[in-house]
């Protein structure tokens, strides 16, 4: 029905609107997204690239305790915000 098409469009738009480095963490595998990689990436202002400076970045928390990660110097959370390393 029409609801299925609306759900598909909503899922595709949410996926495209999410910065590429966050997609794997935020979107579980779904049949609607199997060909989403063919979509052209958005050049949205909040999709900050690795080499670009920005006062703010979107990120996703990877671990709750950075102290449990080999080489981590302090306790806290690790966040992937699209840089070369997690912060």
N, C-alpha and C positions, 0 to 999 in steps of 0.2 A: 503494500500500500504506500500511500504518500508519506506516512510517518517514517518508513524505512529510508526513503530518499532524503528526507530532512535530517535524519540522524547521521546518514552518510556524509552529507554536506557539512554538518556541524563538526563532525569528527575530523574531516579533511581540513577545514578552516582552522580548527584548534591546533592541529598538527603543524600546519604551515605557519601559523602565528607564533609558534614556540621556537626560540632560538635553537639552531641545529644541535649544539652541544648538550642541550637539556632533553632532547626528544627520547633518547633511549631510556633514561631514568623515569620519565613521566608517562610514557605511553607503552603499555604492554602490547605484545603482538596481537594484532587483530586483522581479520581478513579484509576489512575495509581499507587498511593502510598498507596492504601488500605491494601496491604500485605507487604509493605516495612519494617514494624516492625519485620518481620521474617528474614530479612537480618542480618548477623553477623556484629556487629559494627567494624569499621576500627580502628586499633591501630596506627593511624597516629601521627606523632610528634606534629602536631598543634592541636590535640584533647587532650588538657591538662585536666586531671582529677581533682576533687575537692581537693584532698590531695597533689597534686603535685605542686611544686614551679616552676614558670616560670617567666622570666622577662617580657614577653609579653603574652597577652591572647586575643583571639577573643571574641567579645561580640556584643550584640544587644541592642540598646537604647529602654528602656521600656516606659519612660515618658519624656516629654520635660521639665517639671517643677517639680523637686523633692520636692520643697517647698509645693506643693499641696498634697503630700503624708503624711499621719499621721505618726508622729515620725521623719520625715526628719528634719535635723538641718540647711540645707542651700538650697539656690536655685541652680538649675542646673539640669542635667539629671541623671536618674538612668539607669545603664547598667547591664544586666545579662551577666556575663563573666564566668559562671560555678562555682562560689564560693558559699559558704553557704548563703551569703547575696549579694544583689545587691550593686554595688559601684557607 
